[in-house]
Amino acid sequence: MKSKVEIESKPETELIRAPTPLTYQERVWAQLSRFGPAIMLLAVVAAISIAHPDFLTVSNMMTIGLQAAVRAMLAIGELLVIISGGIDLSVGTSMSLAMVAMGLYIINGHGSMQIGMLIAVATGALVGLVNGTLIAVLELPPFIITLGMLGIAQGFALTFSNGFSMYGFPKDFEVVGGGQILGVPIPIIILASVGLAASFVFRETKLGRYAYAIGGSEEAARRAGIPVRRFKIAIYSFCGVLVGIASIVLASRINSAHPGIGLGYELDAIAAVVIGGASLMGGRGKISGAIIGALTMSAIRFGLNVMSVTPFIQQIVIGVILIIAVYLDRVRILAEANLDRLRAK
């Protein structure tokens, strides 16, 4: 039997237990969590290409990228909200309202394009501010508050525009959604800029770090001294700013302010976030995943259009995809919980 002196004389490194290596199941799950969104996007493109051989062209890929730009901006804003444990169902109709507000100033009021664009961003931010304030102060479920705001924003957009699309933006405004710089469409450049800025916010600022903390455990975040209410308001306001930017790009692409065009975009945004690997339970998600998810949703919609699927059937398909995405999120959470139990043993 070894003496106490012999045991105490052992090097410290021998007394530290080596980390348990990952099992094959854990390694596979880790890789799927990391590359799953990209694999899904490639699978969707491959499936549509098989069904429609003329689908895979540079022109079509560019169109998908342009269509994804608006959805991706909404998805990035939605991502921060979902990371914090909330949800925003009003991003689509808020985009319509921001678009109409911009149209009222530029078209009806003959105001400058630059100030009109600022009004769009401010309108989106205001809706987000109201959402965040009601959620934080009344402590009601975000689902209820933002569902109500979905109808309110839609009602205001239809009221201010009298239910009609608004035309007459300046010629220069078309450049925002249809121009190019060195062959790269400006909406994609705007998306890249938004993505980089949002990445900095998510990683390097309190807003991003506290969003993860609040989504992981709101009570623990509160006990740690994080002003949860204040940051919830800031999180929804940040989402509103991106809604405003998205409204500018979309209005420029369609060269009008359409009061009803945003309805349904909230489903694409939420589906993109979940497909991109974020959890609806909060605390997890990446911007790159949200962008890939938006590309996947745009590829699906474009593919359905190419195959002449009616818009009514497309709504069914998108609804099914959203349900599957939420189910896969649930499966992912249960699998990770199971792996945690295995590690504990």
Solvent accessible surface area in square Angstrom, and as a share of the most:
residue,aa,sasa,rsa
1,M,245,1.09
2,K,124,0.52
3,S,54,0.35
4,K,151,0.64
5,V,114,0.65
6,E,91,0.41
7,I,85,0.43
8,E,116,0.52
9,S,83,0.53
10,K,80,0.34
11,P,74,0.46
12,E,129,0.58
13,T,108,0.63
14,E,110,0.49
15,L,109,0.54
16,I,112,0.57
17,R,210,0.77
18,A,77,0.60
19,P,122,0.77
20,T,107,0.62
21,P,110,0.69
22,L,85,0.42
23,T,77,0.45
24,Y,160,0.61
25,Q,100,0.44
26,E,12,0.05
27,R,119,0.44
28,V,58,0.33
29,W,57,0.20
30,A,48,0.37
31,Q,91,0.40
32,L,89,0.44
33,S,46,0.30
34,R,155,0.57
35,F,91,0.38
36,G,21,0.20
37,P,13,0.08
38,A,35,0.27
39,I,93,0.47
40,M,67,0.30
41,L,32,0.16
42,L,122,0.61
43,A,57,0.44
44,V,25,0.14
45,V,26,0.15
46,A,49,0.38
47,A,60,0.46
48,I,13,0.07
49,S,23,0.15
50,I,146,0.74
51,A,65,0.51
52,H,54,0.24
53,P,111,0.70
54,D,102,0.53
55,F,0,0.00
56,L,106,0.53
57,T,60,0.35
58,V,122,0.70
59,S,79,0.51
60,N,29,0.15
61,M,65,0.29
62,M,71,0.32
63,T,39,0.23
64,I,10,0.05
65,G,12,0.12
66,L,33,0.16
67,Q,47,0.21
68,A,1,0.00
69,A,0,0.00
70,V,3,0.02
71,R,27,0.10
72,A,0,0.00
73,M,0,0.00
74,L,1,0.00
75,A,0,0.00
76,I,0,0.00
77,G,1,0.01
78,E,0,0.00
79,L,1,0.01
80,L,0,0.00
81,V,0,0.00
82,I,0,0.00
83,I,0,0.00
84,S,8,0.05
85,G,42,0.41
86,G,11,0.11
87,I,34,0.17
88,D,5,0.02
89,L,20,0.10
90,S,1,0.00
91,V,1,0.00
92,G,0,0.00
93,T,0,0.00
94,S,3,0.02
95,M,0,0.00
96,S,0,0.00
97,L,16,0.08
98,A,0,0.00
99,M,0,0.00
100,V,0,0.00
101,A,19,0.15
102,M,0,0.00
103,G,0,0.00
104,L,53,0.26
105,Y,70,0.27
106,I,8,0.04
107,I,27,0.14
108,N,93,0.48
109,G,49,0.47
110,H,161,0.72
111,G,21,0.20
112,S,50,0.32
113,M,35,0.15
114,Q,115,0.51
115,I,85,0.43
116,G,0,0.00
117,M,47,0.21
118,L,123,0.61
119,I,52,0.27
120,A,0,0.00
121,V,34,0.20
122,A,59,0.46
123,T,21,0.12
124,G,0,0.00
125,A,24,0.19
126,L,105,0.52
127,V,12,0.07
128,G,2,0.02
129,L,79,0.39
130,V,56,0.32
131,N,0,0.00
132,G,0,0.00
133,T,49,0.28
134,L,65,0.32
135,I,4,0.02
136,A,3,0.02
137,V,83,0.47
138,L,96,0.48
139,E,120,0.54
140,L,80,0.40
141,P,73,0.46
142,P,32,0.20
143,F,104,0.43
144,I,95,0.48
145,I,18,0.09
146,T,0,0.00
147,L,85,0.42
148,G,37,0.36
149,M,16,0.07
150,L,34,0.17
151,G,40,0.39
152,I,90,0.46
153,A,0,0.00
154,Q,26,0.12
155,G,33,0.31
156,F,98,0.41
157,A,0,0.00
158,L,76,0.38
159,T,92,0.54
160,F,94,0.39
161,S,9,0.06
162,N,120,0.61
163,G,43,0.42
164,F,148,0.62
165,S,34,0.22
166,M,17,0.07
167,Y,149,0.57
168,G,56,0.54
169,F,15,0.06
170,P,52,0.32
171,K,157,0.66
172,D,97,0.50
173,F,0,0.00
174,E,58,0.26
175,V,79,0.46
176,V,22,0.13
177,G,3,0.03
178,G,63,0.61
179,G,15,0.14
180,Q,116,0.52
181,I,93,0.47
182,L,178,0.88
183,G,46,0.45
184,V,64,0.37
185,P,6,0.04
186,I,26,0.13
187,P,0,0.00
188,I,49,0.25
189,I,56,0.29
190,I,40,0.20
191,L,17,0.08
192,A,54,0.42
193,S,61,0.39
194,V,15,0.08
195,G,6,0.06
196,L,134,0.67
197,A,60,0.47
198,A,2,0.01
199,S,21,0.14
200,F,117,0.49
201,V,29,0.16
202,F,11,0.05
203,R,158,0.58
204,E,94,0.42
205,T,38,0.22
206,K,115,0.49
207,L,30,0.15
208,G,0,0.00
209,R,117,0.43
210,Y,51,0.20
211,A,0,0.00
212,Y,71,0.27
213,A,41,0.32
214,I,4,0.02
215,G,11,0.10
216,G,57,0.55
217,S,51,0.33
218,E,61,0.28
219,E,87,0.39
220,A,54,0.42
221,A,4,0.03
222,R,107,0.39
223,R,194,0.71
224,A,82,0.63
225,G,60,0.58
226,I,20,0.10
227,P,47,0.30
228,V,6,0.03
229,R,125,0.46
230,R,160,0.58
231,F,23,0.10
232,K,34,0.15
233,I,41,0.21
234,A,39,0.30
235,I,0,0.00
236,Y,3,0.01
237,S,23,0.15
238,F,34,0.14
239,C,1,0.00
240,G,4,0.04
241,V,50,0.29
242,L,9,0.04
243,V,3,0.02
244,G,0,0.00
245,I,42,0.21
246,A,0,0.00
247,S,0,0.00
248,I,12,0.06
249,V,1,0.00
250,L,9,0.04
251,A,0,0.00
252,S,4,0.03
253,R,89,0.33
254,I,62,0.32
255,N,57,0.29
256,S,6,0.04
257,A,0,0.00
258,H,74,0.33
259,P,3,0.02
260,G,27,0.26
261,I,48,0.25
262,G,0,0.00
263,L,102,0.51
264,G,18,0.17
265,Y,32,0.12
266,E,12,0.05
267,L,60,0.30
268,D,2,0.01
269,A,0,0.00
270,I,9,0.05
271,A,0,0.00
272,A,0,0.00
273,V,1,0.00
274,V,4,0.02
275,I,14,0.07
276,G,4,0.04
277,G,17,0.16
278,A,1,0.01
279,S,5,0.03
280,L,51,0.25
281,M,132,0.59
282,G,14,0.13
283,G,25,0.24
284,R,74,0.27
285,G,5,0.04
286,K,116,0.49
287,I,17,0.08
288,S,62,0.40
289,G,4,0.03
290,A,1,0.01
291,I,40,0.20
292,I,43,0.22
293,G,0,0.00
294,A,0,0.00
295,L,50,0.25
296,T,0,0.00
297,M,0,0.00
298,S,0,0.00
299,A,0,0.00
300,I,20,0.10
301,R,29,0.11
302,F,27,0.11
303,G,0,0.00
304,L,20,0.10
305,N,82,0.42
306,V,42,0.24
307,M,73,0.32
308,S,97,0.63
309,V,38,0.22
310,T,66,0.39
311,P,89,0.56
312,F,165,0.69
313,I,84,0.43
314,Q,12,0.05
315,Q,98,0.44
316,I,108,0.55
317,V,42,0.24
318,I,1,0.01
319,G,26,0.25
320,V,73,0.42
321,I,30,0.15
322,L,31,0.15
323,I,124,0.63
324,I,86,0.44
325,A,6,0.04
326,V,58,0.34
327,Y,135,0.51
328,L,76,0.38
329,D,5,0.03
330,R,126,0.46
331,V,53,0.31
332,R,33,0.12
333,I,44,0.22
334,L,93,0.46
335,A,27,0.21
336,E,54,0.24
337,A,38,0.30
338,N,57,0.29
339,L,7,0.04
340,D,80,0.41
341,R,141,0.52
342,L,87,0.43
343,R,135,0.49
344,A,92,0.71
345,K,198,0.84
